[in-house]
Structures are given as C-alpha cells and as structure tokens.
Amino acid sequence: MSGTDAASHIGRPKALNRAQWRVVALASLGGSLEYYDFIIYGIFAQYIAKQFFPATDPYVSLILSFSVLALGFLARPIGGIVLSWIGDRYGRRPVFLGSLFATTAATILIGLLPSYESWGLAAPLLLIALRLVQGICLGGELPGALTYAVEAASERAGLACGIIILCVNVGVLVATLVNLGIQHVFAPADVAAYGWRIAFLLGGLIGCVSYLLRRTLEESPEFIRMHSVASNPAVELLRDHGRAVVTAAAVVAVVGGFNGMLYGFVPAYLVQSLHYSPALVAQAMTAALLVSSAGLFVTGWLGDRLPRHLVLRAGAIVLLLVLPIWTLIVSGSEHLVMLLGLLSLAFSISSGIWPSIVATIFPTRVRFSGIALSYNISVTLLSGFAPLAASMMIERSGILMAPAYYIAFCTLITLASTFVLPSFGRPTGASYRPRTA
C-alpha cells in the first residue's frame, strides 16, 4: 500500500470481525492470567517466606523469598529468546499453547507444594524451579500475544494491542482483589497457613479453562503465508534488524521505567519515606490501575486513526508532567489518589501505543523474536533496577524526587525514539500493514 493510499485510509480503519475479536480475546486472556500468576507471588511473599525459607531472622527469610521473585524476572529474557526462536521457526501456536500450559502447571504446583517443614530442602528448591518456569514463560507470553494479535488483525493493530495491554492490567487488578478477598475472609493465621495457596489454585483453575479455549486457535495467517521461515531467527534479527531492535527497546523504555518504579518501589516509598497511610496508598494504587486501564483502551483506538509515532511522542511529552506532579506528592498532598491517577492516565498514552509500534517495525520472519528481545531488554534493565536506583539516590543524596527523575529519564529515551521511527519508511498510522517476509 502506498503512502498516498495509507493517508487516504487514516481515520477509517475496518472493524474487527468475529474471528479477530476471538483471537484478541484469547491472546489477552493468557497474558492477563500469566501476569496474575507472576504478581500473586509478590503479594504473598511474606507468607511464602515463612513456609519455604524459615530463618531465625524474619528479614532474612523475606529476602530469600524476594530473591526467588527476582530470579523469575531474570528468567524472562531467557524465556523471550527461547520461546521467540521457537515461535519464528515453528509457528506462534505451539508457543502460545505451551507457555500457558507450563505456567498453569507451575502455578497449581506452587499452590500444592509442601512446606520446608514437610519436605526439607526439596521444598524451596522446587519452588525456585517453578518460579523459573513462570519467568521463562512470561518472557515469551506477551510478545507472543502481541505477535498473534497483529498478524490476525493487522488493520486494527492499535486496538488489538491496546486490549492485550489492558488485560495485563486487569490481571494485576484481579490479583489485588483476590488478595483483598482472602484477607477479608480468613483470619491472619489462616492466610499464613493456607489462605495464600487459594490464590495460586484459583489462578491454576482459570489457566486450565484458558488452555482449553486456546487449543481451538489456528496458526497465525501471516506465518502460514510465509514462503520460508528463518533458519535462525535470532541471528537474522541481529544481523539484519539491529537498528530496529535498539529503536524498539527505546520505545519500550518508558514502560520499563514507569512500571518498575510505580509497582516495585513507590508503594513502600510513599509509606516509609513520605509517611502516607498504607490505606491511602492502597486506594491510590488501585485508582491508578483503573484509570490507566481506561486510558489504554482509548489510546489503542486512537492508534488506528492517527500516526502512532506521533501518539507516542505526545504521550511522552505529557508524562514529563511527572516532575510537577511528584513535587506535590513529596509535599504531602492530601490529593494523593487524584495525583497518582493523573500520572497513570498520562502514562497510559505511551503504554497503550508502544505494542502496535514495536510489533509493526519487524517483518513476519523475525517479528516474535524482535518484540521479545526489545521488550525484555528494556523491562529487565529498567524495571529490574528501578527500585535499586531510586533507593540509592534517596539514601546517598536525600533527593525525594528520585522516582520522578528516573521516570523522566526513561521517558526522554522513548521521546527520542519517536524521531527515529519514521525513518523505517513505513506508515505508522491506521492503514499500516505489517511487512511480510
């Protein structure tokens, strides 16, 4: 399609048909479930620590438990490399089914795993192994879902990808609500003894249903139409599309920095450093999640009607409001819920548009690998080190604005990428059709 044809179609994208909605829904369900499974561990880490890492010092026990959480994050790039290689070499469907099956099995087994008291050293070792399985699968699940959605609904890539990211948010929200429900129904001693296991078993049950539904999906139509597959997708990606990988990683930088800071550091920081009440912080975080979820859907819709790189640029510029907003938060504002809500709404513009941009700058032959590598580079580095970076800045310099500076830094990286995206020579608006091999 020529640039003139592209321009003439902007603003009038075709509606998703029933088959496309089905693909997007099933792709979203899996991503939501896998993030639920991954997040629920962090929520109940203190209870898991007591059962699998007993120590005379409770802080040592908790540190060991969080170390297992970190291992899951470190396993994500490995999973992204391995699963995307399989996806580009043998098809999207095997990865789509295999990652969900493995995650579901690991989640159920964690919920049933005997404690250290019953099985001794075997219990924590098995827990570590199961968390690694979850991390490996998570590294390929979201890139796989985005690849599947873009190739099944190329003319509505913005909306399709926005829905998938929205459902990731829903997975985090459901994990939070399940925690609130368990804490409300069971006494604290019962939550510590077995209540936390219910959350894992519930995730496993949902996973079983999701797997049965996903089995009905067919292979990606674009993958089927390819005349040949890449013999070594990773080598071909780095050899022929290295510039695209760097650019895509920069596009995702804002997502890695913001999410790593907001969910990995800010809740404890607001309570311990700024002395907000835990109840108010919980309300603010829930409101932020709800507001950003709504924003994601709207941004995905806009991404099929406007040039996507311009939407991303606007989102990055708006998110720089984090600096004045954080100044108010540091001052002890009584409007914490509103301020975090505004910040998350600003972030939802970038968060809702990056998937369709990243998914459509790689050709079909290496699309899965390209999304997985660029996404996992940014998320592993910028999300994984966000709490540590902010903690060191505050401890060494006393700068309470550290979270805002970190988010602004990551936002500027993404803003810079928007000036490079048009040089790839493809339309980034509504009518863009991903390039085939």
PLY file of the C-alpha trace (Angstrom):
ply
format ascii 1.0
element vertex 437
property float x
property float y
property float z
element edge 436
property int vertex1
property int vertex2
end_header
0.00 0.00 0.00
1.45 3.37 -0.97
1.86 6.33 1.32
-0.96 8.09 -0.53
-3.26 5.14 -0.04
-2.25 4.99 3.60
-3.09 8.61 4.15
-6.47 8.24 2.49
-7.47 5.48 4.91
-6.38 7.16 8.14
-9.43 7.72 10.29
-11.42 4.87 8.67
-9.97 1.57 9.89
-12.03 -1.56 9.35
-13.88 -3.02 12.31
-12.63 -6.26 13.80
-14.64 -9.25 12.65
-15.78 -12.03 14.96
-12.77 -14.25 14.29
-10.35 -11.39 15.00
-12.13 -10.49 18.24
-11.82 -14.11 19.28
-8.07 -14.16 18.66
-7.57 -10.91 20.56
-9.72 -12.12 23.45
-7.86 -15.41 23.84
-4.48 -13.73 23.48
-5.48 -11.19 26.13
-6.79 -13.86 28.49
-3.48 -15.69 28.51
-1.45 -12.54 29.11
-3.76 -11.49 31.92
-3.50 -14.90 33.58
0.28 -15.13 33.35
0.71 -11.69 34.92
-1.77 -12.66 37.64
0.28 -15.76 38.38
3.51 -13.80 38.43
2.25 -10.90 40.58
0.43 -13.05 43.13
3.77 -14.39 44.35
4.96 -10.89 45.26
1.72 -10.15 47.09
2.00 -13.22 49.30
5.81 -13.26 49.55
5.81 -12.76 53.32
3.72 -15.91 53.88
5.68 -17.93 51.36
8.90 -16.88 53.11
7.78 -18.38 56.42
6.84 -21.73 54.89
9.73 -22.25 52.48
12.60 -20.17 53.86
12.44 -20.42 57.66
15.12 -18.40 59.43
15.69 -17.01 62.91
15.62 -13.51 61.42
12.31 -12.87 59.60
14.01 -10.31 57.34
16.45 -12.94 56.10
13.50 -15.19 55.33
11.76 -12.41 53.41
14.92 -11.51 51.49
15.28 -15.12 50.38
11.66 -15.14 49.23
12.11 -11.93 47.24
15.29 -13.36 45.75
13.14 -16.07 44.20
10.90 -13.31 42.85
13.96 -11.67 41.30
15.03 -14.95 39.71
11.69 -15.05 37.94
12.41 -11.62 36.45
15.91 -12.65 35.39
14.47 -15.69 33.64
12.27 -13.51 31.43
14.95 -12.61 28.83
15.93 -16.27 28.56
12.31 -17.20 28.02
11.91 -14.45 25.47
14.90 -15.67 23.46
13.98 -19.35 23.56
10.23 -19.07 23.03
10.50 -16.41 20.32
13.02 -18.58 18.45
10.52 -21.43 18.51
7.70 -19.07 17.53
9.53 -17.67 14.49
10.89 -21.07 13.47
7.93 -23.41 14.03
4.89 -21.18 14.48
3.12 -18.98 17.02
0.53 -21.53 18.09
2.89 -24.08 19.74
4.41 -21.34 21.90
1.00 -19.88 22.65
-0.23 -23.20 23.99
2.99 -24.39 25.60
3.68 -21.25 27.64
0.13 -21.20 29.04
0.22 -24.91 29.88
3.59 -24.63 31.67
2.59 -21.51 33.60
-0.69 -23.07 34.69
1.02 -26.27 35.83
3.66 -24.31 37.76
1.00 -22.19 39.44
-1.01 -25.21 40.58
2.11 -26.94 41.87
3.16 -23.88 43.88
-0.28 -23.88 45.49
0.09 -27.55 46.43
3.81 -27.65 47.25
4.54 -28.92 50.79
6.47 -26.58 53.08
10.08 -26.77 54.25
8.87 -28.40 57.45
7.43 -31.32 55.47
9.90 -31.78 52.63
13.03 -30.06 53.88
15.43 -28.55 51.33
13.49 -30.08 48.43
10.59 -27.68 49.05
12.45 -24.36 48.42
14.41 -25.90 45.55
11.20 -26.96 43.82
9.70 -23.53 44.48
12.70 -21.92 42.77
12.33 -24.26 39.80
8.62 -23.48 39.44
9.25 -19.74 39.62
11.87 -20.06 36.90
9.32 -21.84 34.72
6.86 -18.99 35.27
9.52 -16.38 34.47
10.60 -18.16 31.29
7.01 -18.41 30.09
6.27 -14.79 30.95
9.22 -13.69 28.82
7.53 -15.11 25.75
3.83 -14.75 26.55
3.29 -11.02 26.00
5.50 -10.82 22.86
3.68 -13.89 21.53
0.25 -12.43 22.25
1.16 -9.16 20.52
2.58 -11.02 17.52
-0.53 -13.15 17.22
-2.88 -10.17 17.52
-1.04 -8.00 14.99
-0.88 -10.81 12.43
-4.54 -11.71 12.89
-5.84 -8.12 12.86
-3.20 -6.05 11.08
-5.53 -3.17 10.17
-6.57 -2.76 13.79
-3.19 -3.44 15.36
-3.53 -0.43 17.67
-6.82 -1.54 19.18
-5.81 -5.21 19.34
-2.54 -4.49 21.14
-4.20 -1.93 23.41
-6.72 -4.53 24.55
-3.94 -7.02 25.32
-2.08 -4.48 27.49
-5.38 -3.52 29.12
-5.92 -7.15 30.10
-2.42 -7.32 31.58
-3.57 -4.50 33.87
-6.71 -6.49 34.61
-4.55 -9.44 35.66
-2.71 -7.26 38.17
-6.02 -5.82 39.39
-7.56 -9.29 39.82
-4.52 -10.38 41.84
-5.01 -7.37 44.09
-8.73 -8.07 44.52
-8.09 -11.76 45.25
-5.67 -10.70 47.96
-8.24 -8.33 49.47
-10.87 -11.09 49.38
-8.62 -13.66 51.08
-7.54 -11.17 53.72
-11.20 -10.34 54.39
-12.49 -13.93 54.57
-9.67 -15.60 56.52
-8.03 -14.78 59.80
-4.37 -13.68 59.54
-3.14 -17.01 60.88
-5.21 -18.91 58.30
-3.94 -16.70 55.46
-0.38 -17.50 56.52
-1.13 -21.22 56.86
-3.11 -21.96 53.70
-5.05 -18.89 52.50
-2.29 -17.77 50.14
-2.43 -21.16 48.42
-6.03 -20.50 47.37
-4.85 -17.58 45.22
-2.46 -19.86 43.30
-5.02 -22.63 42.89
-7.57 -20.12 41.61
-5.06 -18.94 39.01
-4.43 -22.54 38.03
-8.14 -23.22 37.58
-8.53 -20.20 35.32
-5.45 -21.34 33.43
-6.96 -24.75 32.73
-10.07 -23.15 31.23
-7.92 -20.72 29.21
-5.80 -23.56 27.84
-8.86 -25.46 26.65
-10.12 -22.33 24.88
-6.73 -21.57 23.32
-6.49 -25.04 21.81
-9.15 -24.01 19.30
-6.95 -21.24 17.86
-5.38 -21.76 14.46
-1.90 -20.70 13.38
-1.27 -17.02 12.57
-2.39 -16.33 8.98
0.72 -14.27 8.18
3.01 -17.04 9.41
1.18 -19.55 7.21
1.54 -17.28 4.16
5.32 -17.01 4.52
7.23 -18.76 1.73
10.05 -19.72 4.10
10.90 -19.37 7.76
14.12 -18.04 9.25
16.59 -20.86 9.86
18.00 -18.97 12.83
15.65 -16.09 13.77
17.91 -14.63 16.46
20.94 -14.40 14.15
18.86 -12.94 11.32
17.28 -10.42 13.68
20.60 -9.09 14.98
22.28 -9.21 11.58
19.56 -7.51 9.53
17.42 -5.64 12.06
19.79 -4.50 14.81
18.76 -0.86 14.39
15.10 -1.81 14.75
15.87 -3.71 17.97
17.61 -0.68 19.51
14.80 1.64 18.44
12.11 -0.72 19.74
13.91 -1.07 23.08
13.93 2.73 23.33
10.19 2.80 22.57
9.60 0.43 25.49
11.93 2.32 27.88
9.13 4.42 29.36
7.11 1.27 30.11
10.00 -0.43 31.88
10.89 2.64 33.92
7.37 3.63 34.92
6.06 0.18 35.81
9.22 -0.80 37.66
9.04 2.34 39.73
5.30 2.54 40.33
4.75 -1.10 41.27
8.18 -2.10 42.52
9.17 0.90 44.65
6.55 3.59 45.06
4.10 1.83 47.45
6.75 1.27 50.13
8.35 4.66 49.39
5.08 6.53 49.92
4.59 4.89 53.31
8.14 4.80 54.64
9.71 7.93 53.14
6.73 10.27 52.69
4.64 8.90 55.58
1.35 8.43 53.76
-1.02 5.96 55.39
-0.98 2.42 53.95
-4.74 2.57 53.38
-4.46 5.78 51.34
-1.58 4.35 49.31
-3.62 1.21 48.55
-6.54 3.37 47.37
-4.26 5.49 45.21
-2.58 2.47 43.59
-5.95 0.86 42.80
-7.25 4.12 41.33
-4.10 4.45 39.22
-4.60 0.97 37.84
-8.26 1.60 36.97
-7.59 4.97 35.34
-4.69 3.68 33.27
-6.77 0.71 32.11
-9.38 3.05 30.66
-6.67 5.16 29.05
-5.10 2.10 27.41
-8.28 1.26 25.53
-8.72 4.81 24.25
-5.08 5.04 23.17
-5.28 1.73 21.30
-8.34 3.05 19.48
-6.51 6.28 18.56
-3.53 4.27 17.34
-5.59 3.05 14.37
-6.63 6.59 13.43
-3.51 8.70 13.96
0.19 8.17 13.15
1.35 6.04 16.04
4.75 7.64 16.48
3.02 11.00 17.00
0.69 9.50 19.61
3.74 8.07 21.41
5.52 11.43 21.21
2.52 13.21 22.68
2.31 10.62 25.45
5.98 11.04 26.34
5.68 14.83 26.47
2.58 14.63 28.68
4.28 12.14 31.01
7.03 14.67 31.74
4.37 16.22 33.99
5.65 13.64 36.45
8.05 16.30 37.73
5.47 18.90 38.91
3.06 16.15 40.00
5.77 14.47 42.09
6.61 17.81 43.69
3.06 17.89 45.04
3.29 14.26 46.19
6.54 14.93 48.05
4.92 17.93 49.77
2.43 15.56 51.44
-0.61 16.48 49.36
-3.94 15.19 50.60
-4.89 14.52 46.96
-2.63 11.51 46.50
-5.36 9.43 44.83
-6.00 12.13 42.22
-2.30 12.80 41.60
-1.38 9.16 41.02
-4.49 8.80 38.89
-3.43 11.73 36.68
0.08 10.34 36.41
-1.18 6.91 35.37
-3.58 8.47 32.87
-0.65 10.31 31.29
1.35 7.09 31.21
-1.48 5.15 29.55
-0.87 7.04 26.29
2.63 5.61 25.94
1.66 2.28 27.46
-1.25 1.80 25.07
0.58 2.66 21.85
4.04 1.05 22.20
2.92 -2.55 21.43
1.50 -1.77 17.99
4.58 0.29 17.14
7.07 -2.37 18.19
5.09 -5.20 16.61
4.90 -3.48 13.24
8.53 -2.45 12.71
9.70 -6.06 12.43
8.96 -8.31 9.42
6.98 -11.50 9.94
10.06 -13.76 9.75
11.53 -12.32 12.96
8.62 -10.41 14.48
8.24 -12.63 17.55
12.00 -12.50 18.22
12.14 -8.74 17.65
9.32 -7.96 20.06
10.65 -10.36 22.70
14.24 -9.10 22.60
13.48 -5.38 22.57
10.75 -5.66 25.21
12.74 -7.85 27.58
15.87 -5.69 27.27
14.02 -2.60 28.48
11.85 -4.28 31.07
14.68 -6.32 32.61
17.12 -3.41 32.83
14.79 -0.50 33.59
12.13 -2.27 35.67
14.53 -4.58 37.45
16.89 -1.83 38.55
14.28 0.88 39.20
13.82 0.20 42.96
17.58 -0.10 43.49
18.32 3.11 41.56
15.70 5.12 43.43
16.75 3.73 46.81
20.41 4.63 46.20
19.54 8.14 45.04
17.43 8.80 48.13
19.89 7.21 50.54
23.00 8.96 49.19
21.58 12.36 48.30
18.31 12.61 50.20
16.50 13.57 46.98
12.89 12.51 47.49
12.16 13.37 43.86
14.26 10.36 42.78
11.30 8.31 41.41
10.19 11.23 39.24
13.70 11.80 37.89
14.02 8.13 36.99
10.67 8.08 35.19
11.53 11.32 33.37
14.87 9.87 32.25
13.19 6.77 30.78
10.52 8.97 29.19
13.15 11.05 27.41
14.64 7.88 25.91
11.24 6.99 24.48
10.65 10.56 23.30
13.93 10.45 21.36
12.86 7.19 19.67
9.79 8.86 18.14
12.05 10.94 15.89
13.73 7.78 14.58
10.61 5.70 13.91
9.56 7.45 10.65
12.96 6.63 9.14
11.94 2.98 8.87
9.96 4.09 5.85
6.62 2.54 6.66
3.30 4.16 7.52
2.71 4.20 11.26
-0.91 5.19 11.05
-4.20 3.38 10.76
-3.71 1.60 7.48
-0.26 0.13 8.13
0.05 -3.50 7.08
2.98 -5.36 8.67
5.66 -6.24 6.16
5.84 -9.93 5.36
8.98 -11.88 4.73
0 1
1 2
2 3
3 4
4 5
5 6
6 7
7 8
8 9
9 10
10 11
11 12
12 13
13 14
14 15
15 16
16 17
17 18
18 19
19 20
20 21
21 22
22 23
23 24
24 25
25 26
26 27
27 28
28 29
29 30
30 31
31 32
32 33
33 34
34 35
35 36
36 37
37 38
38 39
39 40
40 41
41 42
42 43
43 44
44 45
45 46
46 47
47 48
48 49
49 50
50 51
51 52
52 53
53 54
54 55
55 56
56 57
57 58
58 59
59 60
60 61
61 62
62 63
63 64
64 65
65 66
66 67
67 68
68 69
69 70
70 71
71 72
72 73
73 74
74 75
75 76
76 77
77 78
78 79
79 80
80 81
81 82
82 83
83 84
84 85
85 86
86 87
87 88
88 89
89 90
90 91
91 92
92 93
93 94
94 95
95 96
96 97
97 98
98 99
99 100
100 101
101 102
102 103
103 104
104 105
105 106
106 107
107 108
108 109
109 110
110 111
111 112
112 113
113 114
114 115
115 116
116 117
117 118
118 119
119 120
120 121
121 122
122 123
123 124
124 125
125 126
126 127
127 128
128 129
129 130
130 131
131 132
132 133
133 134
134 135
135 136
136 137
137 138
138 139
139 140
140 141
141 142
142 143
143 144
144 145
145 146
146 147
147 148
148 149
149 150
150 151
151 152
152 153
153 154
154 155
155 156
156 157
157 158
158 159
159 160
160 161
161 162
162 163
163 164
164 165
165 166
166 167
167 168
168 169
169 170
170 171
171 172
172 173
173 174
174 175
175 176
176 177
177 178
178 179
179 180
180 181
181 182
182 183
183 184
184 185
185 186
186 187
187 188
188 189
189 190
190 191
191 192
192 193
193 194
194 195
195 196
196 197
197 198
198 199
199 200
200 201
201 202
202 203
203 204
204 205
205 206
206 207
207 208
208 209
209 210
210 211
211 212
212 213
213 214
214 215
215 216
216 217
217 218
218 219
219 220
220 221
221 222
222 223
223 224
224 225
225 226
226 227
227 228
228 229
229 230
230 231
231 232
232 233
233 234
234 235
235 236
236 237
237 238
238 239
239 240
240 241
241 242
242 243
243 244
244 245
245 246
246 247
247 248
248 249
249 250
250 251
251 252
252 253
253 254
254 255
255 256
256 257
257 258
258 259
259 260
260 261
261 262
262 263
263 264
264 265
265 266
266 267
267 268
268 269
269 270
270 271
271 272
272 273
273 274
274 275
275 276
276 277
277 278
278 279
279 280
280 281
281 282
282 283
283 284
284 285
285 286
286 287
287 288
288 289
289 290
290 291
291 292
292 293
293 294
294 295
295 296
296 297
297 298
298 299
299 300
300 301
301 302
302 303
303 304
304 305
305 306
306 307
307 308
308 309
309 310
310 311
311 312
312 313
313 314
314 315
315 316
316 317
317 318
318 319
319 320
320 321
321 322
322 323
323 324
324 325
325 326
326 327
327 328
328 329
329 330
330 331
331 332
332 333
333 334
334 335
335 336
336 337
337 338
338 339
339 340
340 341
341 342
342 343
343 344
344 345
345 346
346 347
347 348
348 349
349 350
350 351
351 352
352 353
353 354
354 355
355 356
356 357
357 358
358 359
359 360
360 361
361 362
362 363
363 364
364 365
365 366
366 367
367 368
368 369
369 370
370 371
371 372
372 373
373 374
374 375
375 376
376 377
377 378
378 379
379 380
380 381
381 382
382 383
383 384
384 385
385 386
386 387
387 388
388 389
389 390
390 391
391 392
392 393
393 394
394 395
395 396
396 397
397 398
398 399
399 400
400 401
401 402
402 403
403 404
404 405
405 406
406 407
407 408
408 409
409 410
410 411
411 412
412 413
413 414
414 415
415 416
416 417
417 418
418 419
419 420
420 421
421 422
422 423
423 424
424 425
425 426
426 427
427 428
428 429
429 430
430 431
431 432
432 433
433 434
434 435
435 436
